[in-house]
């Protein structure tokens, strides 16, 4: 799946503690972990010991809220398909700036 820099169509992991997002620290900055499939999200969540977490699908109708939640948690961006065994990911993107984070899909 090619990503165009939006969270729409990706899975993020929400943790039990206040439904906050699962974040990773990279060089003193926080990034949300986003995945192209729910099984990838679940496998990473289990490998990292995020008990009580659950994959959450980002849609156009909820992307504004997801981005707001990530900002409130201190995230600067999101990384896609983090591989916990090799400590690699497929791509990284900054969170969108300004309001109206929804991107028109054609």
Secondary structure, DSSP 8 states (H G I E B T S, - for coil): ----S--TT-EEEE-TGGG-B-EEEETTEEEEEEESSHHHHHHHHHHTT-TT-EEEE--TTTHHHHHHHHHHTTEEEEEES-BTTTTB-SEEEE---SS-------
